[in-house]
C-alpha cells in the first residue's frame, strides 16, 4: 500500500490532518515538514502566511491503484500539451512535468 495525497483549501483542513509535502513560504523556507500532524495553532499560523491550500495525506491505495492514477496523470499531461507542437520551451516544460509526475530527479 502507498500513501496518497490531495490538495485541500485551508478552510477545509482540520486539526489532526497530516501534511503530505513540506510546506514552504514564499521564498522557499520550510515552514513545516512533510508528515507533521497539524494542530489548531499551526493552522492559524499557516493562514497568516497567506497560504490557501495544503497537500495532505489521504487514504492508502494499492500499487495497482497508484499505477492507474499515474497513467491518468500522464494522459492529462499529454492532453494539456497537445497543441504545443515542437516548440522548445513547451517541450522542456513538458519534460519537467513528466519527470516530476514519474518521480524522476535530475
C-alpha positions, 0 to 999 in steps of 0.5 A: 500500500502507498500513501496518497495525497490531495490538495485541500483549501485551508478552510477545509483542513482540520486539526489532526490532518497530516501534511503530505509535502513540506510546506514552504513560504514564499521564498522557499523556507520550510515552514513545516515538514512533510508528515507533521500532524497539524494542530489548531495553532499551526493552522492559524499560523499557516493562514497568516502566511497567506497560504490557501491550500495544503497537500495532505495525506489521504487514504492508502491505495494499492500499487495497482491503484497508484499505477492507474492514477499515474497513467491518468496523470500522464494522459492529462499531461499529454492532453494539456500539451497537445497543441504545443507542437515542437516548440522548445520551451513547451517541450522542456516544460513538458519534460519537467512535468513528466519527470516530476509526475514519474518521480524522476530527479535530475 
